């Protein structure tokens, strides 16, 4: 591997880590602050017939997790192409 | 046709399907046996992962857990789904790029150490065996309940089916049967849920039904109504948090990390063709899991409401005992009688009035009030929460074929998970121990035979343990997740994300994570789960900072991370070729 290839790989890795930290921050906020720590106060707000904190804990968090994985996969595929490390 | 005949037909048809698939998808190479030749489409793999992951516990027990714990059961919902986010971003793509067959193999290669590989094999086997006992029990129970054969006959039938398709087809056979099993399972779970949601709220999708208004004309949201019904009878509010927030946080986190660290799930991502597929496949797996996991809260809440309303029928009165018309015991419905026979539902007429008073007599304030009303204690002495999903279609008066379908669904859930676990165990033995450690020069053909023999052996051991379940079977589930979270996950993640973690650091980290988690569980549950050897009673007052043994995995994982990093700092860095290996797995393809 050339030095040039090396630094390019390092840059690709850095971009990947930045992206996944962003995704994990969202993962964390939904699962912990919204669904657990603030569930009490959020329950006084309703979403349809759902108390909001309860909805995050039993519905919203799961939808968010699904969305996050697809978002990550989509952005990584773009990143793979940009750095020319994509598989055929 | 009566229920029994229909059940035999439905279950028989699904079993024929599984066997047909097995014959079609025979494995002829070790690659096909361990990782299905790495040729599974990502969506298909996602579906197989869903079946692999969702066990008898998800199918049968989870909705019951939600029904009786309400909001507090959310830790399981989030824990068992949120782990896939960690898996998709922190492990799956890189392990797929590594491109070998097993999880211990990665740990052995990355940490250039047979010791590390063997420690990983031990964690894998303990975690997987623990899990498989529960599945075997689930198979026996489903058979004996619905087909009215005895437990052991049911278990042997289940073992024979798994033996046939897992030994013959390996991962390839297992994958295609799991796809079929997923379809059976999800159909069986959602159909009754849709029926019940329509009945209670006029809404087709249970996910929306749970947020909708009651169809009885009151316009009251169903969750509001449920809260009112349960609190009127002295139970805790359904949608509010009851326990400690710290413990719930750590339990959720432990289940997430544990999910991402369970080898039978990880290895599913070795079966797809590319790194890109591994990422997408994790998303698809979660979609298929989410269909069941977002339905479960509706099943739980609606079952609880149906149960309460059947037994303590509400009236127009707003205070006093006149608020309820308790069910008269001699007029109890058929499903009540059916479940009484199993002992999972029992009634005791404490005040001798021939009616069933169902309330929370553990709530002192309410119990006093009830006493003035002439109630002398809760008369629904046992309501086993595991009956919720199984009894739900009967409670809601659904047609017989739906009930038969639920039996087939429960069996599909147990069989698919058992097969995945058995494969993880047998490949750890034939590939990691036999080929990796003891007989490196074994031929591919001999290894394939060894894989089949160890699969057969694993099925026999699992069957034996299913027939003679050790008393601690239920408690060791915490152990399975604790092990996966505190030992396997940190070793894998650090192996990918931190180039400077060396052999000493990884082994020390795994041992510290494992050791602290084991000790914490043993102190409360008994040493090696031997009854009477616990040092402290397993109650919230005794737990350190209120952390339950099942929630300790996240703390054990933290100890593992810290130990591995500190030890690696003070010992020699890993050799250059290992650092290159890490660089290599981080990119899908070398550019240029």
HADDOCK unambig.tbl for C-alpha pairs under 7 A between the chains (distance, minus, plus):
assign (segid A and resid 13 and name CA) (segid B and resid 586 and name CA) 6.96 0.50 0.50
assign (segid A and resid 20 and name CA) (segid B and resid 89 and name CA) 6.49 0.50 0.50
assign (segid A and resid 32 and name CA) (segid B and resid 249 and name CA) 6.72 0.50 0.50
assign (segid A and resid 36 and name CA) (segid B and resid 245 and name CA) 6.81 0.50 0.50
assign (segid A and resid 37 and name CA) (segid B and resid 245 and name CA) 6.65 0.50 0.50
assign (segid A and resid 40 and name CA) (segid B and resid 240 and name CA) 6.85 0.50 0.50
assign (segid A and resid 48 and name CA) (segid B and resid 211 and name CA) 5.69 0.50 0.50
assign (segid A and resid 48 and name CA) (segid B and resid 212 and name CA) 6.67 0.50 0.50
assign (segid A and resid 49 and name CA) (segid B and resid 211 and name CA) 4.18 0.50 0.50
assign (segid A and resid 49 and name CA) (segid B and resid 212 and name CA) 5.36 0.50 0.50
assign (segid A and resid 49 and name CA) (segid B and resid 213 and name CA) 6.75 0.50 0.50
assign (segid A and resid 49 and name CA) (segid B and resid 221 and name CA) 4.98 0.50 0.50
assign (segid A and resid 49 and name CA) (segid B and resid 223 and name CA) 6.84 0.50 0.50
assign (segid A and resid 50 and name CA) (segid B and resid 211 and name CA) 4.91 0.50 0.50
assign (segid A and resid 50 and name CA) (segid B and resid 223 and name CA) 6.91 0.50 0.50
assign (segid A and resid 54 and name CA) (segid B and resid 71 and name CA) 6.33 0.50 0.50
assign (segid A and resid 54 and name CA) (segid B and resid 239 and name CA) 6.00 0.50 0.50
assign (segid A and resid 57 and name CA) (segid B and resid 74 and name CA) 5.58 0.50 0.50
assign (segid A and resid 57 and name CA) (segid B and resid 78 and name CA) 6.95 0.50 0.50
assign (segid A and resid 58 and name CA) (segid B and resid 74 and name CA) 5.71 0.50 0.50
assign (segid A and resid 58 and name CA) (segid B and resid 77 and name CA) 6.55 0.50 0.50
assign (segid A and resid 58 and name CA) (segid B and resid 294 and name CA) 6.96 0.50 0.50
assign (segid A and resid 58 and name CA) (segid B and resid 297 and name CA) 6.54 0.50 0.50
assign (segid A and resid 59 and name CA) (segid B and resid 294 and name CA) 5.79 0.50 0.50
assign (segid A and resid 61 and name CA) (segid B and resid 78 and name CA) 6.81 0.50 0.50
assign (segid A and resid 62 and name CA) (segid B and resid 78 and name CA) 6.60 0.50 0.50
assign (segid A and resid 62 and name CA) (segid B and resid 81 and name CA) 6.52 0.50 0.50
assign (segid A and resid 62 and name CA) (segid B and resid 290 and name CA) 6.64 0.50 0.50
assign (segid A and resid 65 and name CA) (segid B and resid 82 and name CA) 6.12 0.50 0.50
assign (segid A and resid 65 and name CA) (segid B and resid 85 and name CA) 6.21 0.50 0.50
assign (segid A and resid 66 and name CA) (segid B and resid 283 and name CA) 5.98 0.50 0.50
assign (segid A and resid 66 and name CA) (segid B and resid 286 and name CA) 6.04 0.50 0.50
assign (segid A and resid 66 and name CA) (segid B and resid 287 and name CA) 6.25 0.50 0.50
assign (segid A and resid 69 and name CA) (segid B and resid 85 and name CA) 6.02 0.50 0.50
assign (segid A and resid 69 and name CA) (segid B and resid 88 and name CA) 6.56 0.50 0.50
assign (segid A and resid 69 and name CA) (segid B and resid 283 and name CA) 5.27 0.50 0.50
assign (segid A and resid 70 and name CA) (segid B and resid 280 and name CA) 6.60 0.50 0.50
assign (segid A and resid 70 and name CA) (segid B and resid 283 and name CA) 5.72 0.50 0.50
assign (segid A and resid 73 and name CA) (segid B and resid 279 and name CA) 5.53 0.50 0.50
assign (segid A and resid 73 and name CA) (segid B and resid 280 and name CA) 5.91 0.50 0.50
assign (segid A and resid 77 and name CA) (segid B and resid 276 and name CA) 6.91 0.50 0.50
assign (segid A and resid 84 and name CA) (segid B and resid 591 and name CA) 5.55 0.50 0.50
assign (segid A and resid 85 and name CA) (segid B and resid 587 and name CA) 6.61 0.50 0.50
assign (segid A and resid 85 and name CA) (segid B and resid 588 and name CA) 5.94 0.50 0.50
assign (segid A and resid 85 and name CA) (segid B and resid 589 and name CA) 4.75 0.50 0.50
assign (segid A and resid 85 and name CA) (segid B and resid 590 and name CA) 5.78 0.50 0.50
assign (segid A and resid 85 and name CA) (segid B and resid 591 and name CA) 4.95 0.50 0.50
assign (segid A and resid 86 and name CA) (segid B and resid 588 and name CA) 6.18 0.50 0.50
assign (segid A and resid 86 and name CA) (segid B and resid 589 and name CA) 6.03 0.50 0.50
assign (segid A and resid 87 and name CA) (segid B and resid 588 and name CA) 6.56 0.50 0.50
assign (segid A and resid 87 and name CA) (segid B and resid 589 and name CA) 6.08 0.50 0.50
